[in-house]
């Protein structure tokens, strides 16, 4: 009551105008009505003519906050890429994406441009012929030609797809006899097509080609685009050559053009010589003082905040997950506008779920945790510089390394004194309170699978008093107990939040990033009174121990 009264008192005299509140409520309700109507119309889209479909999708785009006029003014660019702000509007956007917009009707009505259709169908000779004709027409460097850009980047269909985007979307179901989408993608990239182009929903070739409906063809195209995107910041910019074996070419200036997926080189037009050469990106330097960072294509979020990995986790696409996570190190931590990441999708109740993709993500978390731990071990605790041979280590806690004595002294005064004392105390172990008689962490024995209610708070078989053995500790949320068990499962019990030793063990467990702070391994022992002592300072991954 006290808090409520305080809150009311705080808000007294600052109540919103009732007319404004009613108006806002009406607007919100009207927006929701428009979105619901848009979704309903989209689901009946097959009954409409192409123009009817265009009108329906434009209405829907406007309903969930797209500036369609801005898109009209940007026929060869990404247009409005503002984030879609409400859950209802994002659901409407997902509906449009799942339907495929009006791509199908454009194909049925032969409504795509000649060049766009040739790309979507994988007709290599037609694509090459049109580009050759355009290149002869424009002034070099062609990467700065508006006419070439119009050919390579014009957006078609209501989803605003570039020719390259059409390959990974429509190309899955549109292939002419003798067609070769991978070859067409190579040609487009060599002429300078943007590998990071976005559709009206912010989706890239990675969303279309490395998502829930990926094919071998689309993954090959996405792979090319990933590599092209890493040096996309060079395209159309003034550059200088350096580090070449042909020293006469070092220092020459030119303009960077397209990307060759076969060689990994960029086309450079050397203005002074009037010729074009293909050069490795590491031998190309921007003349501008500030260089753009490398783009990781598969980590680019759409207007919903999503990446293709979100879809892959949901549909458990193992092969595509291996492509994204193992081959291209896509982040598992990208959070969409609903607060969901690929990692959080793989975890239920603090435990990694079963499934091929979840297993791969689990391996990634371990790899990241090991890398973070190794990085910390190789860096000075004070200045964070990489340490070399003969480095000093804190003789008391033996957990922190230093590049010299000066750094060690500074770190001691800057907070390590307290950390060291705590770590030293933890090395002596913490005696955990006896668990309640009832097992509060599940009801199945991990050893036999039989239902039970009693824990096994005792030395494992074959272990002597004071002999240390390895236990796994996991769980330990705000109100969850910590489950403790040894390899034989003859010792298995809970440590409840209010029990002594809980916080010390939980704190060390949460530092283990290999499992996102949800579990780790430690050593334990039982004394002559039958009490269990756990040693948090021994925490580590499974590979640290024989078990």
C-alpha positions in Angstrom: 0.0 0.0 0.0 2.8 2.4 0.9 4.5 2.0 -2.5 1.2 2.4 -4.3 0.4 5.6 -2.3 3.8 7.0 -3.0 3.4 6.3 -6.7 0.0 8.0 -6.8 1.4 11.0 -4.9 4.3 11.2 -7.4 1.9 11.2 -10.4 -0.5 13.7 -8.8 -0.9 16.8 -10.9 0.8 15.2 -13.9 -2.0 13.1 -15.3 -2.1 13.1 -19.1 -4.8 15.0 -20.8 -7.8 12.6 -21.1 -8.5 13.8 -24.7 -4.9 13.1 -25.7 -5.0 9.7 -24.0 -8.2 8.8 -25.8 -6.8 10.0 -29.1 -3.7 7.9 -28.7 -5.8 4.9 -27.8 -7.9 5.4 -30.9 -4.8 5.8 -33.1 -3.3 2.6 -31.7 -6.5 0.7 -32.3 -6.8 2.1 -35.8 -3.2 1.1 -36.6 -3.9 -2.4 -35.4 -7.1 -2.6 -37.5 -5.1 -1.6 -40.6 -2.5 -4.2 -40.0 -5.1 -6.9 -39.4 -6.8 -6.0 -42.7 -3.4 -5.9 -44.5 -2.5 -9.4 -43.3 -6.0 -10.7 -44.2 -5.6 -9.3 -47.8 -2.1 -10.8 -48.1 -3.4 -14.2 -47.3 -5.9 -13.9 -50.2 -3.3 -12.6 -52.6 -3.5 -15.4 -55.2 -7.0 -14.3 -56.2 -5.7 -10.8 -57.3 -4.2 -9.5 -60.5 -0.6 -8.3 -60.5 -1.7 -4.7 -60.1 -4.1 -5.8 -57.3 -1.2 -7.5 -55.5 1.0 -4.5 -55.9 -1.6 -2.3 -54.4 -2.2 -4.7 -51.5 1.5 -5.0 -50.7 2.1 -1.2 -50.9 -0.9 -0.7 -48.5 0.6 -3.3 -46.1 4.1 -1.7 -46.3 2.7 1.6 -45.4 0.7 0.1 -42.6 3.8 -1.2 -40.9 5.7 2.0 -41.2 7.5 2.0 -44.6 8.1 5.2 -46.4 7.1 4.0 -49.9 7.6 7.5 -51.4 11.2 7.4 -50.3 11.6 4.0 -51.9 10.1 5.3 -55.2 12.8 8.1 -55.1 15.5 5.5 -54.7 15.0 3.0 -57.5 18.5 1.6 -57.4 19.1 1.7 -53.6 18.0 0.2 -50.4 15.4 2.9 -49.7 13.7 3.1 -46.3 15.4 0.7 -43.9 13.9 2.0 -40.7 13.2 -0.7 -38.1 9.6 -2.0 -37.8 8.7 -1.0 -34.3 5.8 -3.1 -33.0 5.3 -6.8 -32.7 2.1 -6.7 -34.8 3.8 -4.8 -37.6 6.7 -7.3 -37.6 4.2 -10.2 -37.8 2.7 -8.5 -40.9 6.2 -8.1 -42.4 6.9 -11.8 -41.7 3.6 -12.7 -43.5 4.7 -10.7 -46.6 8.1 -12.4 -46.6 6.6 -15.9 -46.2 4.2 -15.3 -49.1 7.1 -14.1 -51.3 5.5 -10.8 -52.1 4.3 -10.7 -55.7 7.5 -12.4 -57.1 5.5 -15.3 -58.5 2.9 -13.1 -60.2 5.7 -11.1 -61.8 7.1 -14.3 -63.3 3.7 -15.6 -64.4 2.9 -12.2 -66.1 6.4 -11.9 -67.5 6.5 -8.5 -65.7 10.2 -8.5 -64.9 12.7 -6.6 -67.0 14.6 -8.7 -69.6 17.8 -8.4 -67.5 16.1 -9.2 -64.2 14.4 -12.3 -65.6 17.6 -13.6 -67.1 19.3 -13.3 -63.7 16.3 -15.0 -61.9 16.3 -17.8 -64.5 20.1 -18.2 -64.6 20.4 -17.5 -68.3 24.2 -16.9 -68.5 24.5 -15.9 -72.2 21.7 -13.3 -71.9 23.1 -11.7 -68.8 26.6 -11.5 -70.3 25.3 -10.1 -73.6 23.4 -7.3 -71.9 26.3 -6.4 -69.6 28.8 -6.4 -72.5 26.6 -4.1 -74.5 26.2 -1.8 -71.5 30.0 -1.7 -70.8 30.7 -0.7 -74.4 28.2 2.1 -74.0 29.4 3.7 -70.7 32.5 5.7 -69.9 35.1 3.9 -67.7 35.4 3.4 -64.9 32.0 1.7 -65.3 31.6 1.5 -61.5 30.8 5.2 -61.5 28.3 5.0 -64.3 24.7 5.7 -63.5 23.5 3.5 -66.4 25.5 0.5 -65.2 24.2 1.0 -61.7 20.7 1.2 -63.0 21.2 -2.2 -64.7 22.8 -3.9 -61.8 20.8 -2.4 -58.9 17.3 -1.6 -60.2 14.7 -2.9 -57.7 11.8 -4.9 -59.0 8.6 -6.5 -57.5 7.0 -5.1 -54.4 9.8 -6.6 -52.3 12.3 -4.4 -54.2 14.7 -7.1 -55.3 17.9 -6.4 -57.1 19.1 -8.8 -59.8 21.4 -10.5 -57.3 18.6 -10.8 -54.8 16.4 -12.3 -57.4 18.9 -15.2 -57.8 18.5 -16.3 -54.2 14.8 -15.7 -54.0 13.1 -16.4 -57.3 16.0 -18.4 -58.6 15.2 -21.3 -56.3 12.1 -22.1 -58.4 12.9 -20.5 -61.7 15.6 -22.1 -63.9 15.7 -22.3 -67.7 17.2 -25.4 -69.4 21.0 -25.0 -69.2 20.6 -22.2 -66.7 23.4 -21.6 -64.1 22.6 -19.3 -61.3 26.0 -19.5 -59.7 27.7 -18.4 -62.9 25.3 -15.5 -63.2 26.1 -14.4 -59.7 29.8 -14.5 -60.5 29.2 -12.3 -63.5 27.1 -9.8 -61.5 29.7 -9.5 -58.8 32.5 -9.0 -61.3 30.6 -6.1 -62.8 30.0 -4.6 -59.4 26.6 -5.7 -58.2 26.3 -4.9 -54.5 26.6 -8.1 -52.3 24.9 -6.3 -49.4 21.8 -5.0 -51.3 18.6 -5.1 -49.1 15.0 -5.6 -50.1 12.1 -3.6 -48.8 12.1 -5.6 -45.5 15.9 -5.2 -45.1 16.7 -8.7 -46.1 20.0 -9.5 -48.0 21.0 -12.5 -50.1 22.0 -14.2 -46.8 18.4 -14.0 -45.6 17.1 -15.5 -48.8 19.9 -17.9 -49.6 21.1 -19.1 -46.2 17.9 -19.3 -44.3 15.1 -21.8 -43.7 14.8 -22.6 -47.4 18.5 -22.6 -48.5 19.6 -24.8 -51.3 23.0 -25.9 -52.5 22.8 -23.3 -55.2 21.8 -20.4 -52.9 24.5 -21.3 -50.4 27.2 -21.1 -53.1 25.9 -17.7 -54.2 25.8 -16.5 -50.5 29.3 -17.7 -50.1 30.5 -15.6 -53.0 28.6 -12.6 -51.6 30.1 -13.0 -48.1 33.6 -12.8 -49.6 32.7 -9.9 -51.8 31.1 -8.0 -48.9 34.4 -8.1 -47.0 35.9 -5.6 -49.5 32.7 -3.9 -50.6 33.9 -0.7 -48.9 36.5 -0.4 -51.8 33.9 -0.3 -54.6 33.8 2.9 -56.5 36.4 4.5 -54.3 39.8 6.1 -55.2 42.6 3.7 -54.2 46.3 3.2 -54.4 48.2 0.0 -55.1 51.0 -1.2 -52.7 52.9 -4.3 -51.7 53.0 -5.8 -55.3 55.9 -7.9 -56.5 55.8 -5.7 -59.6 57.3 -2.7 -57.9 56.6 -0.4 -60.9 52.9 -0.7 -60.1 53.2 0.2 -56.4 51.9 3.7 -55.8 49.6 3.8 -58.9 46.2 5.2 -58.3 42.9 4.2 -59.7 39.2 3.3 -58.9 38.1 0.0 -57.4 35.4 -1.9 -59.3 33.8 -5.4 -59.1 34.8 -8.6 -57.3 35.9 -11.8 -58.9 34.7 -14.8 -56.7 37.1 -17.2 -58.4 40.3 -15.3 -57.7 39.2 -13.1 -54.8 40.5 -10.0 -56.6 39.0 -6.6 -57.2 39.0 -4.8 -60.5 41.1 -1.6 -60.5 40.8 1.0 -63.2 44.1 2.7 -63.5 43.2 6.2 -64.8 46.8 7.1 -65.6 47.3 4.1 -67.8 43.8 3.8 -69.0 43.6 0.1 -68.3 42.0 -2.3 -65.8 43.8 -4.9 -63.7 42.6 -7.5 -61.1 44.4 -7.0 -57.8 44.2 -8.8 -54.4 42.4 -6.6 -51.8 45.4 -6.7 -49.5 47.3 -4.8 -52.2 44.6 -2.1 -52.4 44.5 0.9 -50.1 41.9 3.6 -49.9 43.1 7.1 -50.5 40.6 8.3 -47.9 42.1 8.6 -44.4 39.2 6.7 -42.8 38.5 3.2 -44.0 35.2 1.4 -43.5 35.2 -1.7 -41.5 34.8 -5.2 -42.9 31.2 -6.2 -43.4 30.1 -9.6 -42.2 27.2 -10.2 -44.5 25.5 -13.0 -42.4 25.4 -10.7 -39.4 23.5 -7.9 -41.2 20.0 -7.5 -39.6 16.8 -6.9 -41.5 14.1 -4.4 -40.5 12.9 -6.9 -37.8 16.4 -7.2 -36.4 16.7 -10.8 -37.6 19.5 -12.6 -39.4 19.1 -15.8 -41.4 20.4 -17.9 -38.5 17.2 -17.2 -36.6 15.3 -19.1 -39.2 17.9 -21.8 -39.4 17.6 -22.5 -35.6 13.8 -22.5 -35.8 13.7 -25.0 -38.7 16.7 -27.1 -37.4 18.6 -26.8 -40.8 21.9 -28.6 -39.9 23.7 -28.1 -43.2 22.9 -24.4 -43.4 23.9 -24.0 -39.7 27.3 -25.6 -40.4 27.7 -23.1 -43.4 26.8 -20.1 -41.2 28.5 -21.1 -37.9 31.5 -23.3 -38.8 32.5 -21.9 -42.2 31.6 -18.2 -41.8 31.5 -17.7 -37.9 28.1 -16.0 -37.9 27.3 -14.5 -34.5 24.9 -16.5 -32.3 24.3 -13.4 -30.1 22.5 -11.1 -32.6 19.2 -10.0 -30.9 16.2 -9.2 -33.0 13.6 -6.5 -32.0 11.7 -9.1 -30.0 14.8 -9.7 -27.8 15.5 -13.1 -29.3 19.0 -14.3 -30.4 19.9 -17.7 -32.1 21.6 -18.6 -28.8 18.5 -17.9 -26.6 16.3 -19.9 -29.1 18.6 -22.9 -28.5 18.2 -22.8 -24.7 15.2 -23.8 -22.6 15.1 -23.4 -18.9 18.8 -22.7 -18.8 19.7 -25.9 -20.6 20.8 -26.3 -24.3 18.0 -28.1 -26.2 18.5 -31.2 -28.3 18.6 -30.9 -32.1 21.4 -30.7 -34.6 21.5 -26.9 -34.8 21.5 -26.6 -31.0 24.4 -29.0 -30.8 26.4 -26.8 -33.2 25.5 -23.7 -31.3 26.7 -25.4 -28.1 30.0 -26.1 -29.7 30.3 -22.4 -30.7 29.6 -21.3 -27.1 32.4 -23.6 -25.9 34.8 -22.3 -28.6 34.0 -18.7 -27.7 34.4 -19.5 -24.0 37.8 -21.2 -24.6 39.0 -18.3 -26.8 38.0 -15.7 -24.2 39.7 -17.7 -21.5 42.9 -18.1 -23.6 42.8 -14.4 -24.4 42.7 -13.5 -20.8 45.5 -15.9 -19.9 47.7 -14.5 -22.6 47.2 -10.8 -21.6 48.6 -8.7 -18.8 46.0 -8.2 -16.0 46.9 -4.5 -15.8 47.6 -3.1 -19.3 46.0 -6.0 -21.2 48.9 -6.3 -23.6 49.9 -9.7 -24.8 52.4 -11.3 -22.5 55.6 -13.1 -23.6 57.9 -15.7 -22.1 59.1 -15.1 -18.6 56.0 -13.2 -17.6 55.2 -12.8 -13.9 52.2 -14.5 -12.3 50.4 -13.6 -9.0 52.1 -16.0 -6.6 49.1 -16.0 -4.3 46.0 -16.7 -6.5 48.0 -17.9 -9.5 45.2 -16.6 -11.8 46.6 -13.4 -13.3 49.7 -12.8 -15.4 51.7 -9.6 -15.8 54.1 -8.4 -18.4 56.3 -6.8 -15.7 56.5 -6.1 -11.9 55.3 -2.5 -12.4 52.0 -3.7 -13.9 51.7 -6.2 -11.1 52.1 -3.6 -8.4 49.6 -1.2 -10.2 47.0 -4.0 -10.5 47.3 -4.9 -6.9 46.4 -1.4 -5.9 43.7 -1.1 -8.6 41.5 -3.8 -7.2 43.4 -7.1 -7.5 44.1 -7.2 -3.8 40.4 -7.9 -3.0 40.0 -10.3 -6.0 43.2 -12.1 -4.9 42.0 -12.5 -1.3 38.7 -13.8 -2.5 40.3 -16.3 -4.9 42.8 -17.4 -2.2 39.9 -18.0 0.2 38.0 -20.0 -2.5 41.1 -22.2 -3.0 40.5 -23.5 0.5 37.1 -24.6 -0.6 33.6 -23.9 0.6 31.6 -26.3 2.8 28.1 -26.7 1.4 25.1 -27.1 3.6 23.4 -30.4 3.5 20.5 -30.4 1.0 16.9 -30.9 1.9 15.7 -34.4 2.0 13.6 -33.8 -1.2 15.3 -33.4 -4.5 14.1 -30.1 -5.8 15.9 -30.3 -9.2 14.0 -32.9 -11.1 12.7 -36.2 -10.1 14.7 -38.7 -12.2 18.0 -40.3 -11.2 20.6 -39.4 -13.7 22.2 -42.8 -13.1 19.3 -45.2 -13.5 16.5 -43.1 -14.8 14.3 -44.2 -11.9 12.0 -41.7 -10.2 13.2 -40.8 -6.7 12.9 -38.0 -4.2 16.1 -38.5 -2.1 19.5 -37.1 -3.1 22.8 -39.0 -2.7 24.8 -36.6 -0.6 27.8 -38.9 0.1 31.2 -39.9 -1.3 31.1 -41.5 -4.7 32.0 -45.2 -5.0 35.8 -45.7 -4.7 36.6 -42.3 -3.3 38.3 -41.9 0.1 37.7 -39.2 2.8 39.5 -36.0 1.8 40.2 -37.3 -1.7 39.3 -34.8 -4.3 37.1 -35.8 -7.3 35.5 -34.0 -10.2 31.9 -32.8 -10.1 29.7 -31.0 -12.6 27.7 -28.1 -11.3 24.9 -26.6 -13.3 21.7 -24.5 -12.9 21.9 -21.8 -10.2 19.5 -19.2 -11.5 18.0 -16.5 -9.2 15.8 -19.1 -7.5 17.1 -22.3 -9.0 19.2 -24.7 -7.0 22.6 -25.8 -8.3 22.7 -29.5 -9.3 25.9 -31.3 -8.3 26.9 -34.8 -9.5 30.0 -36.8 -10.2 30.8 -39.0 -13.3 29.5 -42.2 -11.7 26.2 -40.4 -10.5 26.7 -42.1 -7.2 27.0 -38.6 -5.7 24.1 -36.3 -6.8 22.5 -33.5 -4.8 21.2 -30.0 -4.9 22.5 -26.8 -3.3 19.6 -24.5 -2.7 19.9 -20.7 -3.0 19.7 -20.2 0.8 22.3 -22.9 1.5 25.9 -22.0 2.5 28.3 -22.2 -0.4 25.7 -21.5 -3.1 26.8 -17.9 -4.0 30.5 -18.7 -4.2 29.9 -21.7 -6.5 27.4 -19.8 -8.6 29.7 -16.8 -9.0 32.5 -19.0 -10.4 30.1 -21.0 -12.6 28.8 -17.8 -14.2 32.3 -16.9 -15.3 32.4 -20.0 -17.5 31.5 -18.6 -20.9 31.8 -21.9 -22.7 28.3 -22.7 -21.4 27.1 -19.1 -21.0 27.6 -19.3 -17.2 25.1 -22.1 -16.8 27.5 -25.0 -15.8 31.1 -25.9 -15.3 33.3 -28.5 -13.6 34.9 -28.3 -10.2 36.6 -30.5 -7.7 35.0 -31.6 -4.4 35.7 -33.9 -1.4 34.0 -35.2 1.7 35.6 -34.8 5.1 35.5 -37.2 8.1 32.1 -35.7 9.3 30.5 -36.5 5.9 30.3 -32.9 4.8 31.0 -32.0 1.2 33.6 -29.3 0.4 33.6 -27.8 -3.2 36.6 -25.9 -4.5 35.3 -23.0 -6.8 38.9 -22.0 -7.7 39.2 -25.3 -9.6 36.4 -24.4 -12.0 37.1 -25.2 -15.6 35.8 -26.9 -18.8 35.5 -30.6 -19.2 38.8 -30.9 -21.2 40.6 -29.7 -18.1 39.8 -33.0 -16.4 39.8 -36.7 -17.3 36.0 -36.7 -17.1 
